[in-house]
Amino acid sequence: MYNDILKGDKIISVIGLGYVGLPIALEFARKAKVIGFDIKEDRVELMKKGIDPSRELKSSEFEGCDIEFTANPDDLKKAHFHIVAVPTPINEHRLPDLKPLLAASKTVGKVLKKGDYVVFESTVYPGCTEEDCIPVLEEHSNLKFPEDFKVGFSPERINPGDREHTLTTIKKVVSGNDAEALENIAKIYEMVITAGIHRAATIKVAEAAKIIENTQRDVNIALMNELSMIFNKLDINTYDVLEAAGTKWNFLKFFPGLVGGHCIGVDPYYLLYKAKELGYHPRMIDSGRSINDGMGAYIVKEVVKKLVGMDKNVKGSRVLIMGITFKEDVADIRNSKVVDLVHEFESFGVNVDVIDEMADSKEVFDEYGIKLADRPNGKYDVVCAAVQHRPYKLMGKDDFSKLGVEKSIFVDVKGIFKNKVDTEQFVYWSL
Ligand SMILES: NC(=O)c1ccc[n+]([C@@H]2O[C@H](COP(=O)([O-])OP(=O)(O)OC[C@H]3O[C@@H](n4cnc5c(N)ncnc54)[C@H](O)[C@@H]3O)[C@@H](O)[C@H]2O)c1
């Protein structure tokens, strides 16, 4: 397979061209022939014009690529090495929602030929590729696994908005259903990944490796969130404590905060699901999830207590929330926990204005029913720096002072504006 791809005799297809799929498709298209397939025709039309619908890649990154973008699944028949990078979200019960992954497996199954390879990149629980995806591939191809086709799993580790750790500069974990598959898959990824390849022992090992990377972050952030709640009661600043503790060589540098997005706040639920299915109820992972998911409500409760303490009428008071994306300097609003802040404040009758220059207002409205304000409108009882976008980080004392009424509250979710607010005017509070 590797030699045929290298010679241009066989074609790579990428199914699902989002944050993960498009960069991998373009990178391969500099070295091999690629077909990029997505079910969303409007996204495909944009990519044909050299526009990344996720707004991560520049037009110049489409240049010099041998790629055919299509929304027609029949075009995939021409390809032999299929990479699946579709979403793996959770449903309203916080259980894995495998619909996109199984739909993509069906699409690939219908075009699968003897000798083809399928590599899954979507984050899943250990066992999902073999137990859930391969049967769908077999059913729709009328082929038998492993005799007729090979399968691998290679998790994606890119980090939206991160210009330093990019697809090619992050070591890539790959796996295959047998030694031959592993070697071919590893060599094919080696064509584009300059940081090198880690050959995992099995598909399940590679699936588990990815899921624990994010679970580890989630649990560590949950610990920081729990500490911040304790320190709040002790009336000490969490960041001052972390700065002091961080001078020890082996103190891990994690910080409190809202855990949103489609990875860290979602992936541990996949592991929870699988563990429970096997009869083990994870306590630590579950607690971490529940602490992190509760942070929006906690922050609002603390702010409301402060408003009451300042003899302000909570109902009808005005809050400005700066930032709605799931993290700083990205346009991605998926599973943003800032939305919890908005809804919690509104449940107390507080009037909330949200600004975010990075986010697409139509997308925010369609997804959450929240209408973004173009700019701050007058003065606020509470100014809440929820996301540390670059332009907010550049703001100084005067800029913030203009936003608050004479006696107001400054909520600094990430604890970075401590020395930038006038404490005569603002009661400063951070996690
Ligand atoms: N975004 C990240 O930084 C990141 C990092 C590591 C891992 N992951 C994982 O990678 C996977 C993909 O995530 P993403 O962020 O690229 O998602 P995304 O939402 O940005 O993109 C997914 C794309 O797949 C398309 N799609 C959905 N169903 C499809 C189907 N049946 N057939 C073809 N296309 C389909 C969508 O239209 C969309 O364009 C997920 O499992 C995610 O957890 C994401």
PDBQT file of the ligand as one rigid body, heavy atoms in Angstrom, charges set to zero:
ROOT
HETATM    1  N1  LIG A 501     -10.514  19.608  16.740  1.00  0.00    +0.000 N 
HETATM    2  C1  LIG A 501      -9.466  19.135  17.356  1.00  0.00    +0.000 C 
HETATM    3  O1  LIG A 501      -8.565  19.866  17.701  1.00  0.00    +0.000 OA
HETATM    4  C2  LIG A 501      -9.324  17.669  17.638  1.00  0.00    +0.000 A 
HETATM    5  C3  LIG A 501      -8.126  17.245  18.212  1.00  0.00    +0.000 A 
HETATM    6  C4  LIG A 501      -7.944  15.897  18.429  1.00  0.00    +0.000 A 
HETATM    7  C5  LIG A 501      -8.950  15.012  18.110  1.00  0.00    +0.000 A 
HETATM    8  N2  LIG A 501     -10.127  15.430  17.579  1.00  0.00    +0.000 N 
HETATM    9  C6  LIG A 501     -11.117  14.435  17.228  1.00  0.00    +0.000 C 
HETATM   10  O2  LIG A 501     -11.170  14.348  15.814  1.00  0.00    +0.000 OA
HETATM   11  C7  LIG A 501     -12.507  14.058  15.373  1.00  0.00    +0.000 C 
HETATM   12  C8  LIG A 501     -12.976  15.113  14.400  1.00  0.00    +0.000 C 
HETATM   13  O3  LIG A 501     -13.074  16.342  15.063  1.00  0.00    +0.000 OA
HETATM   14  P1  LIG A 501     -13.096  17.735  14.342  1.00  0.00    +0.000 P 
HETATM   15  O4  LIG A 501     -12.777  18.747  15.360  1.00  0.00    +0.000 OA
HETATM   16  O5  LIG A 501     -12.288  17.698  13.094  1.00  0.00    +0.000 OA
HETATM   17  O6  LIG A 501     -14.634  17.830  13.948  1.00  0.00    +0.000 OA
HETATM   18  P2  LIG A 501     -15.316  18.931  13.009  1.00  0.00    +0.000 P 
HETATM   19  O7  LIG A 501     -16.711  19.078  13.505  1.00  0.00    +0.000 OA
HETATM   20  O8  LIG A 501     -14.442  20.119  12.876  1.00  0.00    +0.000 OA
HETATM   21  O9  LIG A 501     -15.333  18.263  11.581  1.00  0.00    +0.000 OA
HETATM   22  C9  LIG A 501     -15.963  17.106  11.256  1.00  0.00    +0.000 C 
HETATM   23  C10 LIG A 501     -16.323  17.150   9.778  1.00  0.00    +0.000 C 
HETATM   24  O10 LIG A 501     -16.907  15.889   9.486  1.00  0.00    +0.000 OA
HETATM   25  C11 LIG A 501     -18.030  16.092   8.656  1.00  0.00    +0.000 C 
HETATM   26  N3  LIG A 501     -18.907  14.942   8.791  1.00  0.00    +0.000 N 
HETATM   27  C12 LIG A 501     -19.798  14.645   9.784  1.00  0.00    +0.000 A 
HETATM   28  N4  LIG A 501     -20.365  13.456   9.536  1.00  0.00    +0.000 NA
HETATM   29  C13 LIG A 501     -19.806  12.973   8.394  1.00  0.00    +0.000 A 
HETATM   30  C14 LIG A 501     -19.983  11.796   7.630  1.00  0.00    +0.000 A 
HETATM   31  N5  LIG A 501     -20.836  10.848   8.012  1.00  0.00    +0.000 N 
HETATM   32  N6  LIG A 501     -19.275  11.654   6.491  1.00  0.00    +0.000 NA
HETATM   33  C15 LIG A 501     -18.401  12.612   6.095  1.00  0.00    +0.000 A 
HETATM   34  N7  LIG A 501     -18.194  13.753   6.769  1.00  0.00    +0.000 NA
HETATM   35  C16 LIG A 501     -18.896  13.924   7.906  1.00  0.00    +0.000 A 
HETATM   36  C17 LIG A 501     -18.620  17.395   9.135  1.00  0.00    +0.000 C 
HETATM   37  O11 LIG A 501     -19.418  17.992   8.129  1.00  0.00    +0.000 OA
HETATM   38  C18 LIG A 501     -17.346  18.207   9.427  1.00  0.00    +0.000 C 
HETATM   39  O12 LIG A 501     -16.919  18.950   8.312  1.00  0.00    +0.000 OA
HETATM   40  C19 LIG A 501     -13.333  13.950  16.646  1.00  0.00    +0.000 C 
HETATM   41  O13 LIG A 501     -13.375  12.619  17.061  1.00  0.00    +0.000 OA
HETATM   42  C20 LIG A 501     -12.533  14.770  17.646  1.00  0.00    +0.000 C 
HETATM   43  O14 LIG A 501     -12.790  14.369  18.971  1.00  0.00    +0.000 OA
HETATM   44  C21 LIG A 501     -10.315  16.749  17.332  1.00  0.00    +0.000 A 
ENDROOT
TORSDOF 0
